[in-house]
Amino acid sequence: MAHVRDMRAWLNLEDYAAAIHDGINDTVSRFARGNISFQNGSVLEEDDLRALSKKGDKAIKKLTRRAASA
C-alpha cells in the first residue's frame, strides 16, 4: 500500500513539492540558529515587506507635501 501511495505522490509531483518544502525548512533552520529575533517569529515575508514599503512610500509623500506647504 505504501508503494502505491509513493507512486501516486511521484506522479503528482507531491514528492517534489515535499522535497522543496523540506529544503526550505532546512535552509531556514540553519539561518535561524543563533538569531533570536528570527526564532521568535520577528520576520516579515515578501508580501508583508511589500505592503510595509508601500505604506512607507505613502508616508514620505505625505511628509513631503506637508513640508512643502509649511
C-alpha positions in Angstrom: 0.0 0.0 0.0 2.9 2.4 0.8 4.3 1.7 -2.7 1.0 2.8 -4.4 1.0 6.0 -2.2 4.6 6.7 -3.1 3.9 6.1 -6.8 0.9 8.4 -6.7 3.0 11.1 -5.0 5.7 10.7 -7.6 3.2 11.0 -10.5 1.5 14.1 -9.0 4.9 15.8 -8.1 3.8 15.8 -4.5 7.2 14.3 -3.6 8.9 17.1 -5.5 6.9 19.7 -3.6 7.7 18.0 -0.3 11.4 17.9 -1.1 11.3 21.7 -1.9 9.4 22.3 1.3 12.0 20.2 3.3 14.9 22.0 1.7 13.4 25.4 2.5 12.8 24.3 6.1 16.4 23.1 6.4 17.8 26.4 5.0 15.6 28.5 7.3 16.6 26.3 10.3 20.3 26.8 9.5 19.8 30.5 9.2 17.8 30.7 12.4 20.5 29.2 14.6 21.6 31.9 17.0 19.2 34.5 15.6 16.8 35.1 18.5 14.6 37.6 16.6 14.1 35.1 13.8 13.4 32.2 16.2 10.7 34.3 18.0 9.0 34.9 14.7 10.0 38.5 14.2 10.3 38.3 10.5 8.4 39.7 7.5 7.6 37.7 4.4 7.8 39.2 0.9 4.2 40.3 0.8 4.4 41.9 4.2 7.6 43.7 3.2 5.9 45.0 0.0 2.9 46.3 2.0 5.2 47.9 4.5 7.2 49.5 1.7 4.0 50.9 0.1 3.0 52.4 3.5 6.4 54.0 3.8 6.2 55.5 0.4 2.8 57.0 1.2 4.1 58.4 4.5 7.1 60.0 2.7 4.9 61.6 0.1 2.6 62.9 2.9 5.6 64.4 4.8 7.0 65.9 1.7 3.6 67.6 0.9 3.3 68.9 4.5 6.9 70.2 4.5 6.3 72.0 1.1 3.2 73.7 2.5 4.8 74.9 5.7 
